[in-house]
Amino acid sequence: MKSLDDAVLAFARVWAPYGGPSPEDIFVEFGISRVSFYRRVQSRLRALPPVPLSDTEKRRLIEVIDRHVTGASTVCT
């Protein structure tokens, strides 16, 4: 069974090429705020075991997080 964080990450990956999901899409899908959504994405990207993402996809997700969450720190270098 997928955890909520895994589902959030999968949703973020689908929407990342388009600049990320809208706050409305996030709320309808998960019932959480945009900030909570992106904090969960950050948490999953930091978790062990690491998520198997290409460097390009990881960078794109980080850019989306930074754009949508004020004061977001860089997740990975």
N, C-alpha and C positions, 0 to 999 in steps of 0.2 A: 504494500500500500504506500502511495506517495504521501509524503508529509506536506503540510501547507506550504512550507518554504520551498519545497521542490516544485509544487504547482505554481507558486508565485514566480519562481525563476523561469519555468517553462513559458509562462505567459509573457514575462519580460523579454525573453529571447525572441518570441514571435513578433513582438511589437517594436523591438529595438531598431530595426532598419527604418522604421517610420517615425522615429523620435520618441517612442514610448507610448503606452496606452494613455487615454484620457482619464482624468479623475473619475468621470462617470463610468467608464468601462471597468476601472479598478473596483469601484464600489459595487457595481452590479455583479461582477464575477466573484469578489471576495468579501464584500461588506466592510472594507477597511478604507482608511484615508490614503491619499497619494503618498504622504510622508511615511506612513506605516508600511505601505507596499514597498517603497524603495529601501527602507531600512531592512526589511526582510530579504530583499535581493542582495543587499550588502552582506548581511549575515550569512546567507547561503554561499556567496562567493568566497567568504573567509573560512567557511567550515571545513572540517576534515571528515572524510576524505575529500580532496579537492574535486571540484566539478570539472569534467572533461570538456573544456572549451578551447577553441583556437585562440591565439593571442589577439587576432582581429576581433573576434566575437566578444572576448572579455573586455577589450578596450572600448568597443562600442557600448557595451552595457555600462561601463564606468562613466563614459561621456553622458549617457542618458541620465544616470543617477545624478551626476554633478549638475546637469542642466535643470533638473526638476526638484532637487532638494537643496535649499539654501544652506551653505556651510558644509556640504557633504565633503568628507575627506576622501582622498584617493584610496581605493580598495586594494589594489595590487600595483606593483611597479613593473 
